[in-house]
């Protein structure tokens, strides 16, 4: 079983399309090939981003 993830803000920072985002995650993170996401079980999540300046 392979798994891979990108933090949600990666899509925004890279300006990838949805298919590019899924392809990069499948190939670069999970190692299941560019189109591997099409047969994968997908999960979504949200992230709370805390920056150092938030503590000053």
CHARMM internal coordinates of N, CA and C (Angstrom, degrees):
IC EDIT
DIST 1 N 1 CA 1.4541
DIST 1 CA 1 C 1.5255
ANGL 1 N 1 CA 1 C 109.07
DIST 1 C 2 N 1.2978
ANGL 1 CA 1 C 2 N 116.65
DIHE 1 N 1 CA 1 C 2 N 130.19
DIST 2 N 2 CA 1.4637
ANGL 1 C 2 N 2 CA 122.40
DIHE 1 CA 1 C 2 N 2 CA 179.83
DIST 2 CA 2 C 1.5167
ANGL 2 N 2 CA 2 C 109.49
DIHE 1 C 2 N 2 CA 2 C -108.07
DIST 2 C 3 N 1.3123
ANGL 2 CA 2 C 3 N 115.97
DIHE 2 N 2 CA 2 C 3 N 152.92
DIST 3 N 3 CA 1.4627
ANGL 2 C 3 N 3 CA 119.39
DIHE 2 CA 2 C 3 N 3 CA 175.27
DIST 3 CA 3 C 1.5201
ANGL 3 N 3 CA 3 C 108.93
DIHE 2 C 3 N 3 CA 3 C -145.40
DIST 3 C 4 N 1.3072
ANGL 3 CA 3 C 4 N 115.65
DIHE 3 N 3 CA 3 C 4 N 156.72
DIST 4 N 4 CA 1.4516
ANGL 3 C 4 N 4 CA 121.51
DIHE 3 CA 3 C 4 N 4 CA 177.84
DIST 4 CA 4 C 1.5051
ANGL 4 N 4 CA 4 C 109.71
DIHE 3 C 4 N 4 CA 4 C -161.64
DIST 4 C 5 N 1.3107
ANGL 4 CA 4 C 5 N 116.07
DIHE 4 N 4 CA 4 C 5 N 153.10
DIST 5 N 5 CA 1.4547
ANGL 4 C 5 N 5 CA 119.99
DIHE 4 CA 4 C 5 N 5 CA 179.58
DIST 5 CA 5 C 1.5288
ANGL 5 N 5 CA 5 C 110.62
DIHE 4 C 5 N 5 CA 5 C -149.95
DIST 5 C 6 N 1.2879
ANGL 5 CA 5 C 6 N 115.37
DIHE 5 N 5 CA 5 C 6 N 150.90
DIST 6 N 6 CA 1.4563
ANGL 5 C 6 N 6 CA 123.36
DIHE 5 CA 5 C 6 N 6 CA 166.78
DIST 6 CA 6 C 1.5186
ANGL 6 N 6 CA 6 C 105.65
DIHE 5 C 6 N 6 CA 6 C -122.04
DIST 6 C 7 N 1.3087
ANGL 6 CA 6 C 7 N 117.51
DIHE 6 N 6 CA 6 C 7 N 143.52
DIST 7 N 7 CA 1.4552
ANGL 6 C 7 N 7 CA 119.07
DIHE 6 CA 6 C 7 N 7 CA 171.98
DIST 7 CA 7 C 1.5216
ANGL 7 N 7 CA 7 C 108.47
DIHE 6 C 7 N 7 CA 7 C -62.10
DIST 7 C 8 N 1.3229
ANGL 7 CA 7 C 8 N 118.05
DIHE 7 N 7 CA 7 C 8 N 145.55
DIST 8 N 8 CA 1.4663
ANGL 7 C 8 N 8 CA 120.64
DIHE 7 CA 7 C 8 N 8 CA -176.18
DIST 8 CA 8 C 1.5247
ANGL 8 N 8 CA 8 C 114.39
DIHE 7 C 8 N 8 CA 8 C -53.88
DIST 8 C 9 N 1.3254
ANGL 8 CA 8 C 9 N 118.32
DIHE 8 N 8 CA 8 C 9 N -32.51
DIST 9 N 9 CA 1.4604
ANGL 8 C 9 N 9 CA 119.76
DIHE 8 CA 8 C 9 N 9 CA -177.47
DIST 9 CA 9 C 1.5250
ANGL 9 N 9 CA 9 C 113.01
DIHE 8 C 9 N 9 CA 9 C -72.15
DIST 9 C 10 N 1.3339
ANGL 9 CA 9 C 10 N 118.81
DIHE 9 N 9 CA 9 C 10 N -13.35
DIST 10 N 10 CA 1.4675
ANGL 9 C 10 N 10 CA 121.37
DIHE 9 CA 9 C 10 N 10 CA 179.62
DIST 10 CA 10 C 1.5243
ANGL 10 N 10 CA 10 C 110.61
DIHE 9 C 10 N 10 CA 10 C -60.24
DIST 10 C 11 N 1.3144
ANGL 10 CA 10 C 11 N 118.16
DIHE 10 N 10 CA 10 C 11 N -41.74
DIST 11 N 11 CA 1.4667
ANGL 10 C 11 N 11 CA 121.24
DIHE 10 CA 10 C 11 N 11 CA -179.87
DIST 11 CA 11 C 1.5221
ANGL 11 N 11 CA 11 C 110.57
DIHE 10 C 11 N 11 CA 11 C -59.65
DIST 11 C 12 N 1.3047
ANGL 11 CA 11 C 12 N 116.73
DIHE 11 N 11 CA 11 C 12 N -42.25
DIST 12 N 12 CA 1.4680
ANGL 11 C 12 N 12 CA 120.96
DIHE 11 CA 11 C 12 N 12 CA -179.57
DIST 12 CA 12 C 1.5300
ANGL 12 N 12 CA 12 C 110.57
DIHE 11 C 12 N 12 CA 12 C -68.93
DIST 12 C 13 N 1.3201
ANGL 12 CA 12 C 13 N 117.05
DIHE 12 N 12 CA 12 C 13 N -42.03
DIST 13 N 13 CA 1.4648
ANGL 12 C 13 N 13 CA 121.23
DIHE 12 CA 12 C 13 N 13 CA -176.77
DIST 13 CA 13 C 1.5260
ANGL 13 N 13 CA 13 C 112.63
DIHE 12 C 13 N 13 CA 13 C -69.10
DIST 13 C 14 N 1.3242
ANGL 13 CA 13 C 14 N 118.16
DIHE 13 N 13 CA 13 C 14 N -31.07
DIST 14 N 14 CA 1.4632
ANGL 13 C 14 N 14 CA 121.82
DIHE 13 CA 13 C 14 N 14 CA -176.58
DIST 14 CA 14 C 1.5206
ANGL 14 N 14 CA 14 C 113.07
DIHE 13 C 14 N 14 CA 14 C -93.60
DIST 14 C 15 N 1.3315
ANGL 14 CA 14 C 15 N 117.11
DIHE 14 N 14 CA 14 C 15 N -15.36
DIST 15 N 15 CA 1.4658
ANGL 14 C 15 N 15 CA 122.59
DIHE 14 CA 14 C 15 N 15 CA -175.38
DIST 15 CA 15 C 1.5237
ANGL 15 N 15 CA 15 C 112.59
DIHE 14 C 15 N 15 CA 15 C 60.76
DIST 15 C 16 N 1.3504
ANGL 15 CA 15 C 16 N 117.15
DIHE 15 N 15 CA 15 C 16 N 27.52
DIST 16 N 16 CA 1.4572
ANGL 15 C 16 N 16 CA 120.77
DIHE 15 CA 15 C 16 N 16 CA 175.55
DIST 16 CA 16 C 1.5200
ANGL 16 N 16 CA 16 C 110.01
DIHE 15 C 16 N 16 CA 16 C -70.65
DIST 16 C 17 N 1.3217
ANGL 16 CA 16 C 17 N 115.96
DIHE 16 N 16 CA 16 C 17 N 150.62
DIST 17 N 17 CA 1.4606
ANGL 16 C 17 N 17 CA 120.37
DIHE 16 CA 16 C 17 N 17 CA 169.00
DIST 17 CA 17 C 1.5259
ANGL 17 N 17 CA 17 C 107.32
DIHE 16 C 17 N 17 CA 17 C -72.29
DIST 17 C 18 N 1.3220
ANGL 17 CA 17 C 18 N 117.08
DIHE 17 N 17 CA 17 C 18 N 170.06
DIST 18 N 18 CA 1.4616
ANGL 17 C 18 N 18 CA 120.50
DIHE 17 CA 17 C 18 N 18 CA 177.84
DIST 18 CA 18 C 1.5268
ANGL 18 N 18 CA 18 C 110.59
DIHE 17 C 18 N 18 CA 18 C -58.40
DIST 18 C 19 N 1.3340
ANGL 18 CA 18 C 19 N 116.99
DIHE 18 N 18 CA 18 C 19 N -44.64
DIST 19 N 19 CA 1.4673
ANGL 18 C 19 N 19 CA 119.97
DIHE 18 CA 18 C 19 N 19 CA -179.07
DIST 19 CA 19 C 1.5311
ANGL 19 N 19 CA 19 C 111.28
DIHE 18 C 19 N 19 CA 19 C -65.57
DIST 19 C 20 N 1.3307
ANGL 19 CA 19 C 20 N 117.77
DIHE 19 N 19 CA 19 C 20 N -37.52
DIST 20 N 20 CA 1.4658
ANGL 19 C 20 N 20 CA 120.27
DIHE 19 CA 19 C 20 N 20 CA 176.38
DIST 20 CA 20 C 1.5272
ANGL 20 N 20 CA 20 C 110.95
DIHE 19 C 20 N 20 CA 20 C -65.00
DIST 20 C 21 N 1.3197
ANGL 20 CA 20 C 21 N 116.59
DIHE 20 N 20 CA 20 C 21 N -42.45
DIST 21 N 21 CA 1.4650
ANGL 20 C 21 N 21 CA 121.57
DIHE 20 CA 20 C 21 N 21 CA 178.41
DIST 21 CA 21 C 1.5234
ANGL 21 N 21 CA 21 C 110.32
DIHE 20 C 21 N 21 CA 21 C -59.17
DIST 21 C 22 N 1.3286
ANGL 21 CA 21 C 22 N 116.41
DIHE 21 N 21 CA 21 C 22 N -49.22
DIST 22 N 22 CA 1.4636
ANGL 21 C 22 N 22 CA 120.63
DIHE 21 CA 21 C 22 N 22 CA -179.42
DIST 22 CA 22 C 1.5246
ANGL 22 N 22 CA 22 C 111.41
DIHE 21 C 22 N 22 CA 22 C -65.75
DIST 22 C 23 N 1.3261
ANGL 22 CA 22 C 23 N 117.07
DIHE 22 N 22 CA 22 C 23 N -39.70
DIST 23 N 23 CA 1.4575
ANGL 22 C 23 N 23 CA 121.16
DIHE 22 CA 22 C 23 N 23 CA 178.62
DIST 23 CA 23 C 1.5190
ANGL 23 N 23 CA 23 C 112.54
DIHE 22 C 23 N 23 CA 23 C -63.08
DIST 23 C 24 N 1.3311
ANGL 23 CA 23 C 24 N 116.63
DIHE 23 N 23 CA 23 C 24 N -45.39
DIST 24 N 24 CA 1.4649
ANGL 23 C 24 N 24 CA 120.25
DIHE 23 CA 23 C 24 N 24 CA 178.67
DIST 24 CA 24 C 1.5247
ANGL 24 N 24 CA 24 C 111.11
DIHE 23 C 24 N 24 CA 24 C -64.49
DIST 24 C 25 N 1.3146
ANGL 24 CA 24 C 25 N 117.04
DIHE 24 N 24 CA 24 C 25 N -41.46
DIST 25 N 25 CA 1.4629
ANGL 24 C 25 N 25 CA 119.97
DIHE 24 CA 24 C 25 N 25 CA 179.20
DIST 25 CA 25 C 1.5305
ANGL 25 N 25 CA 25 C 110.30
DIHE 24 C 25 N 25 CA 25 C -63.91
DIST 25 C 26 N 1.3286
ANGL 25 CA 25 C 26 N 116.57
DIHE 25 N 25 CA 25 C 26 N -45.21
DIST 26 N 26 CA 1.4685
ANGL 25 C 26 N 26 CA 120.60
DIHE 25 CA 25 C 26 N 26 CA -179.62
DIST 26 CA 26 C 1.5249
ANGL 26 N 26 CA 26 C 111.19
DIHE 25 C 26 N 26 CA 26 C -63.13
DIST 26 C 27 N 1.3133
ANGL 26 CA 26 C 27 N 117.00
DIHE 26 N 26 CA 26 C 27 N -48.91
DIST 27 N 27 CA 1.4686
ANGL 26 C 27 N 27 CA 120.81
DIHE 26 CA 26 C 27 N 27 CA -175.60
DIST 27 CA 27 C 1.5264
ANGL 27 N 27 CA 27 C 112.38
DIHE 26 C 27 N 27 CA 27 C -77.33
DIST 27 C 28 N 1.3382
ANGL 27 CA 27 C 28 N 116.20
DIHE 27 N 27 CA 27 C 28 N -51.09
DIST 28 N 28 CA 1.4599
ANGL 27 C 28 N 28 CA 120.14
DIHE 27 CA 27 C 28 N 28 CA -170.37
DIST 28 CA 28 C 1.5239
ANGL 28 N 28 CA 28 C 113.73
DIHE 27 C 28 N 28 CA 28 C -82.75
DIST 28 C 29 N 1.3129
ANGL 28 CA 28 C 29 N 117.41
DIHE 28 N 28 CA 28 C 29 N -29.83
DIST 29 N 29 CA 1.4660
ANGL 28 C 29 N 29 CA 120.16
DIHE 28 CA 28 C 29 N 29 CA -177.30
DIST 29 CA 29 C 1.5285
ANGL 29 N 29 CA 29 C 112.67
DIHE 28 C 29 N 29 CA 29 C -102.49
DIST 29 C 30 N 1.3357
ANGL 29 CA 29 C 30 N 117.49
DIHE 29 N 29 CA 29 C 30 N -46.77
DIST 30 N 30 CA 1.4672
ANGL 29 C 30 N 30 CA 120.32
DIHE 29 CA 29 C 30 N 30 CA -176.60
DIST 30 CA 30 C 1.5224
ANGL 30 N 30 CA 30 C 112.74
DIHE 29 C 30 N 30 CA 30 C -90.88
DIST 30 C 31 N 1.3449
ANGL 30 CA 30 C 31 N 117.00
DIHE 30 N 30 CA 30 C 31 N -19.67
DIST 31 N 31 CA 1.4555
ANGL 30 C 31 N 31 CA 120.43
DIHE 30 CA 30 C 31 N 31 CA 179.40
DIST 31 CA 31 C 1.5185
ANGL 31 N 31 CA 31 C 114.33
DIHE 30 C 31 N 31 CA 31 C 70.39
DIST 31 C 32 N 1.3372
ANGL 31 CA 31 C 32 N 116.76
DIHE 31 N 31 CA 31 C 32 N 30.54
DIST 32 N 32 CA 1.4740
ANGL 31 C 32 N 32 CA 120.45
DIHE 31 CA 31 C 32 N 32 CA -177.07
DIST 32 CA 32 C 1.5235
ANGL 32 N 32 CA 32 C 112.25
DIHE 31 C 32 N 32 CA 32 C -111.49
DIST 32 C 33 N 1.3203
ANGL 32 CA 32 C 33 N 117.30
DIHE 32 N 32 CA 32 C 33 N 17.20
DIST 33 N 33 CA 1.4599
ANGL 32 C 33 N 33 CA 121.08
DIHE 32 CA 32 C 33 N 33 CA 178.72
DIST 33 CA 33 C 1.5179
ANGL 33 N 33 CA 33 C 112.11
DIHE 32 C 33 N 33 CA 33 C 86.01
DIST 33 C 34 N 1.3299
ANGL 33 CA 33 C 34 N 115.17
DIHE 33 N 33 CA 33 C 34 N 156.89
DIST 34 N 34 CA 1.4629
ANGL 33 C 34 N 34 CA 121.49
DIHE 33 CA 33 C 34 N 34 CA -174.63
DIST 34 CA 34 C 1.5265
ANGL 34 N 34 CA 34 C 112.89
DIHE 33 C 34 N 34 CA 34 C -54.88
DIST 34 C 35 N 1.3237
ANGL 34 CA 34 C 35 N 118.01
DIHE 34 N 34 CA 34 C 35 N -43.21
DIST 35 N 35 CA 1.4666
ANGL 34 C 35 N 35 CA 121.38
DIHE 34 CA 34 C 35 N 35 CA -177.98
DIST 35 CA 35 C 1.5234
ANGL 35 N 35 CA 35 C 113.10
DIHE 34 C 35 N 35 CA 35 C -94.20
DIST 35 C 36 N 1.3243
ANGL 35 CA 35 C 36 N 117.41
DIHE 35 N 35 CA 35 C 36 N 7.40
DIST 36 N 36 CA 1.4615
ANGL 35 C 36 N 36 CA 121.13
DIHE 35 CA 35 C 36 N 36 CA -178.59
DIST 36 CA 36 C 1.5154
ANGL 36 N 36 CA 36 C 114.04
DIHE 35 C 36 N 36 CA 36 C -59.11
DIST 36 C 37 N 1.3240
ANGL 36 CA 36 C 37 N 117.22
DIHE 36 N 36 CA 36 C 37 N -26.38
DIST 37 N 37 CA 1.4664
ANGL 36 C 37 N 37 CA 120.81
DIHE 36 CA 36 C 37 N 37 CA -179.41
DIST 37 CA 37 C 1.5242
ANGL 37 N 37 CA 37 C 111.86
DIHE 36 C 37 N 37 CA 37 C -63.87
DIST 37 C 38 N 1.3343
ANGL 37 CA 37 C 38 N 117.02
DIHE 37 N 37 CA 37 C 38 N -23.44
DIST 38 N 38 CA 1.4657
ANGL 37 C 38 N 38 CA 120.34
DIHE 37 CA 37 C 38 N 38 CA -177.33
DIST 38 CA 38 C 1.5211
ANGL 38 N 38 CA 38 C 112.09
DIHE 37 C 38 N 38 CA 38 C -66.69
DIST 38 C 39 N 1.3261
ANGL 38 CA 38 C 39 N 117.41
DIHE 38 N 38 CA 38 C 39 N -25.15
DIST 39 N 39 CA 1.4638
ANGL 38 C 39 N 39 CA 121.78
DIHE 38 CA 38 C 39 N 39 CA 179.11
DIST 39 CA 39 C 1.5229
ANGL 39 N 39 CA 39 C 112.22
DIHE 38 C 39 N 39 CA 39 C -111.19
DIST 39 C 40 N 1.3137
ANGL 39 CA 39 C 40 N 117.19
DIHE 39 N 39 CA 39 C 40 N 9.69
DIST 40 N 40 CA 1.4659
ANGL 39 C 40 N 40 CA 121.46
DIHE 39 CA 39 C 40 N 40 CA -175.52
DIST 40 CA 40 C 1.5232
ANGL 40 N 40 CA 40 C 111.33
DIHE 39 C 40 N 40 CA 40 C -95.69
DIST 40 C 41 N 1.3044
ANGL 40 CA 40 C 41 N 114.96
DIHE 40 N 40 CA 40 C 41 N 160.76
DIST 41 N 41 CA 1.4589
ANGL 40 C 41 N 41 CA 121.95
DIHE 40 CA 40 C 41 N 41 CA 171.96
DIST 41 CA 41 C 1.5258
ANGL 41 N 41 CA 41 C 106.23
DIHE 40 C 41 N 41 CA 41 C -88.10
DIST 41 C 42 N 1.3241
ANGL 41 CA 41 C 42 N 116.95
DIHE 41 N 41 CA 41 C 42 N 119.22
DIST 42 N 42 CA 1.4656
ANGL 41 C 42 N 42 CA 121.57
DIHE 41 CA 41 C 42 N 42 CA -173.58
DIST 42 CA 42 C 1.5196
ANGL 42 N 42 CA 42 C 111.31
DIHE 41 C 42 N 42 CA 42 C -106.32
DIST 42 C 43 N 1.3119
ANGL 42 CA 42 C 43 N 115.29
DIHE 42 N 42 CA 42 C 43 N 143.72
DIST 43 N 43 CA 1.4577
ANGL 42 C 43 N 43 CA 122.48
DIHE 42 CA 42 C 43 N 43 CA 176.27
DIST 43 CA 43 C 1.5226
ANGL 43 N 43 CA 43 C 108.04
DIHE 42 C 43 N 43 CA 43 C -129.72
DIST 43 C 44 N 1.3158
ANGL 43 CA 43 C 44 N 116.99
DIHE 43 N 43 CA 43 C 44 N 147.34
DIST 44 N 44 CA 1.4613
ANGL 43 C 44 N 44 CA 121.31
DIHE 43 CA 43 C 44 N 44 CA 175.22
DIST 44 CA 44 C 1.5223
ANGL 44 N 44 CA 44 C 109.11
DIHE 43 C 44 N 44 CA 44 C -119.02
DIST 44 C 45 N 1.3114
ANGL 44 CA 44 C 45 N 115.48
DIHE 44 N 44 CA 44 C 45 N 156.27
DIST 45 N 45 CA 1.4557
ANGL 44 C 45 N 45 CA 120.55
DIHE 44 CA 44 C 45 N 45 CA 177.21
DIST 45 CA 45 C 1.5189
ANGL 45 N 45 CA 45 C 109.05
DIHE 44 C 45 N 45 CA 45 C -154.81
DIST 45 C 46 N 1.3146
ANGL 45 CA 45 C 46 N 115.30
DIHE 45 N 45 CA 45 C 46 N 167.39
DIST 46 N 46 CA 1.4553
ANGL 45 C 46 N 46 CA 121.75
DIHE 45 CA 45 C 46 N 46 CA 177.08
DIST 46 CA 46 C 1.5197
ANGL 46 N 46 CA 46 C 108.38
DIHE 45 C 46 N 46 CA 46 C -113.49
DIST 46 C 47 N 1.3187
ANGL 46 CA 46 C 47 N 116.09
DIHE 46 N 46 CA 46 C 47 N 156.71
DIST 47 N 47 CA 1.4636
ANGL 46 C 47 N 47 CA 120.91
DIHE 46 CA 46 C 47 N 47 CA 178.21
DIST 47 CA 47 C 1.5208
ANGL 47 N 47 CA 47 C 109.40
DIHE 46 C 47 N 47 CA 47 C -126.99
DIST 47 C 48 N 1.3044
ANGL 47 CA 47 C 48 N 115.84
DIHE 47 N 47 CA 47 C 48 N 141.85
DIST 48 N 48 CA 1.4547
ANGL 47 C 48 N 48 CA 122.40
DIHE 47 CA 47 C 48 N 48 CA 172.97
DIST 48 CA 48 C 1.5209
ANGL 48 N 48 CA 48 C 106.38
DIHE 47 C 48 N 48 CA 48 C -97.53
DIST 48 C 49 N 1.3136
ANGL 48 CA 48 C 49 N 117.12
DIHE 48 N 48 CA 48 C 49 N 117.76
DIST 49 N 49 CA 1.4595
ANGL 48 C 49 N 49 CA 121.69
DIHE 48 CA 48 C 49 N 49 CA -176.36
DIST 49 CA 49 C 1.5218
ANGL 49 N 49 CA 49 C 108.73
DIHE 48 C 49 N 49 CA 49 C -96.39
DIST 49 C 50 N 1.3197
ANGL 49 CA 49 C 50 N 115.80
DIHE 49 N 49 CA 49 C 50 N 119.46
DIST 50 N 50 CA 1.4586
ANGL 49 C 50 N 50 CA 121.98
DIHE 49 CA 49 C 50 N 50 CA 178.97
DIST 50 CA 50 C 1.5194
ANGL 50 N 50 CA 50 C 107.26
DIHE 49 C 50 N 50 CA 50 C -114.71
DIST 50 C 51 N 1.3114
ANGL 50 CA 50 C 51 N 116.26
DIHE 50 N 50 CA 50 C 51 N 124.67
DIST 51 N 51 CA 1.4598
ANGL 50 C 51 N 51 CA 121.25
DIHE 50 CA 50 C 51 N 51 CA -179.77
DIST 51 CA 51 C 1.5196
ANGL 51 N 51 CA 51 C 109.93
DIHE 50 C 51 N 51 CA 51 C -104.78
DIST 51 C 52 N 1.3140
ANGL 51 CA 51 C 52 N 115.60
DIHE 51 N 51 CA 51 C 52 N 155.99
DIST 52 N 52 CA 1.4600
ANGL 51 C 52 N 52 CA 120.68
DIHE 51 CA 51 C 52 N 52 CA -178.43
DIST 52 CA 52 C 1.5257
ANGL 52 N 52 CA 52 C 111.75
DIHE 51 C 52 N 52 CA 52 C -55.53
DIST 52 C 53 N 1.3245
ANGL 52 CA 52 C 53 N 117.24
DIHE 52 N 52 CA 52 C 53 N -36.86
DIST 53 N 53 CA 1.4687
ANGL 52 C 53 N 53 CA 120.28
DIHE 52 CA 52 C 53 N 53 CA -178.78
DIST 53 CA 53 C 1.5264
ANGL 53 N 53 CA 53 C 111.88
DIHE 52 C 53 N 53 CA 53 C -62.92
DIST 53 C 54 N 1.3526
ANGL 53 CA 53 C 54 N 117.80
DIHE 53 N 53 CA 53 C 54 N -19.78
DIST 54 N 54 CA 1.4581
ANGL 53 C 54 N 54 CA 121.61
DIHE 53 CA 53 C 54 N 54 CA 178.87
DIST 54 CA 54 C 1.5317
ANGL 54 N 54 CA 54 C 111.92
DIHE 53 C 54 N 54 CA 54 C -68.66
DIST 54 C 55 N 1.3322
ANGL 54 CA 54 C 55 N 117.01
DIHE 54 N 54 CA 54 C 55 N -14.52
DIST 55 N 55 CA 1.4613
ANGL 54 C 55 N 55 CA 120.92
DIHE 54 CA 54 C 55 N 55 CA -176.85
DIST 55 CA 55 C 1.5229
ANGL 55 N 55 CA 55 C 113.15
DIHE 54 C 55 N 55 CA 55 C -102.58
DIST 55 C 56 N 1.3139
ANGL 55 CA 55 C 56 N 117.95
DIHE 55 N 55 CA 55 C 56 N 4.51
DIST 56 N 56 CA 1.4758
ANGL 55 C 56 N 56 CA 120.97
DIHE 55 CA 55 C 56 N 56 CA -179.91
DIST 56 CA 56 C 1.5003
ANGL 56 N 56 CA 56 C 111.11
DIHE 55 C 56 N 56 CA 56 C -101.54
END
COOR INIT
IC SEED 1 N 1 CA 1 C
IC BUILD
